[in-house]
Amino acid sequence: MLPLTFKPKALFDLLRIGKSNDGGYLVCKKAVNQSEFLVSFGISNDFSFEKHFVQLNKIPVHAYDPSISLKFFIKQILFNLFRLNFKNFIKEITNTFKFYNFFNNRDNLIFYNQIGVGGNRIWKNIKFQEIINKTNFNKNIFIKIDIEGSEYRVLDELIEYQDHIEGLVIEFHQVDLNIDRINNFIKTTDLCLIHIHPNNYADLGLNNIPTSLEISFSRSPIKISEQVNLPNQLDQPNNPEMSDINLDFKN
C-alpha cells in the first residue's frame, strides 16, 4: 500500500518517451514541448529516452554516468562474442557507434561524473549546482533520473533548484525502505505529480510496496480528466514476460 500522496490527482496529457518496456517513461507532453534543456542522470547503454526526446524537441542534452566508457561497451561486445550470440554481438557494436555518434556534438554531451556527494570513491563527483550552471541556469530544464538508489542524494537539491525544472521523471529504488523520504519530496516540491508506474523487474517489499517506482512530475501539466486510471493506457510492463504490478493507495 502506498500513501495517497503518491496517486496523481487527475489524468494529465502524457506521452511515452523511450523504447518499449524497460527504458521508456510516461511524461508530461507540455513539459517536453516547453523544455529548453534535457539533463539525464544515469544512461548505461540505453539512450533511447534522450534520442526520442530530441526527436520531439531538438534541445541540448547533458548526460551524466560514471559507469559508461569505451571499455564498458567493449566488454558488452566481447561478452556476446564469447557466448557466440552473434545477433546481440552485432547489436552491441551498432549501439556503440550510435551512442558515440549521439553524444559527439556540441549540443549532446556525456559527462563521466557521479551526482552528489559520497557514493563510489573511485568516481569523480559533481555537485547539482555545477550541473545547473552547465545549462547556464536555464529556467526550463527537463530532468530524467535513474541512478540505482543514488537519487536520494539529490532530492534536497531538486527542491532547491525546482524553479529551473519544467519536467522531471525519477526511478526510485528500495521504495519500501525510503517511503518517508519520497513522501516528503512529493509534499515539498512545487512540481505536480502526474504519473506513477511500478517497475515489475523489482519485487514487492515491506507492506506490499513495490521496491521500484517510476514517478513523473511537471510544472504545469494539462488536465484532461478527473478520472485516474492506473496503469495508464500508454504504460507498458518493464518486463514484458510479466504482468504489471497493481498499485493500492491509502490515506
C-alpha positions, 0 to 999 in steps of 0.5 A, a space after each residue: 500500500 502506498 500513501 495517497 500522496 503518491 496517486 496523481 490527482 487527475 489524468 494529465 496529457 502524457 506521452 511515452 518517451 523511450 523504447 518499449 518496456 524497460 527504458 521508456 517513461 510516461 511524461 508530461 507532453 507540455 513539459 517536453 514541448 516547453 523544455 529548453 534543456 534535457 539533463 539525464 542522470 544515469 544512461 548505461 547503454 540505453 539512450 533511447 529516452 534522450 534520442 526520442 526526446 530530441 526527436 520531439 524537441 531538438 534541445 541540448 542534452 547533458 548526460 551524466 554516468 560514471 559507469 559508461 566508457 569505451 571499455 564498458 561497451 567493449 566488454 558488452 561486445 566481447 561478452 556476446 562474442 564469447 557466448 557466440 550470440 552473434 545477433 546481440 554481438 552485432 547489436 552491441 557494436 551498432 549501439 556503440 557507434 550510435 551512442 558515440 555518434 549521439 553524444 559527439 556534438 556540441 549540443 549532446 554531451 556525456 559527462 563521466 561524473 557521479 551526482 552528489 556527494 559520497 557514493 563510489 570513491 573511485 568516481 569523480 563527483 559533481 555537485 547539482 549546482 555545477 550541473 545547473 550552471 552547465 545549462 547556464 541556469 536555464 529556467 526550463 530544464 527537463 530532468 530524467 533520473 535513474 541512478 540505482 538508489 543514488 537519487 536520494 542524494 539529490 532530492 534536497 537539491 531538486 527542491 532547491 533548484 525546482 524553479 529551473 525544472 519544467 519536467 522531471 521523471 525519477 526511478 526510485 529504488 528500495 521504495 519500501 525502505 525510503 517511503 518517508 523520504 519520497 513522501 516528503 519530496 512529493 509534499 515539498 516540491 512545487 512540481 505536480 505529480 502526474 504519473 506513477 508506474 511500478 517497475 515489475 523487474 523489482 519485487 514487492 517489499 515491506 507492506 506490499 510496496 513495490 521496491 521500484 517506482 517510476 514517478 513523473 512530475 511537471 510544472 504545469 501539466 494539462 488536465 484532461 480528466 478527473 478520472 485516474 486510471 492506473 496503469 495508464 493506457 500508454 504504460 507498458 510492463 518493464 518486463 514484458 514476460 510479466 504482468 504489471 504490478 497493481 498499485 493500492 493507495 491509502 490515506 
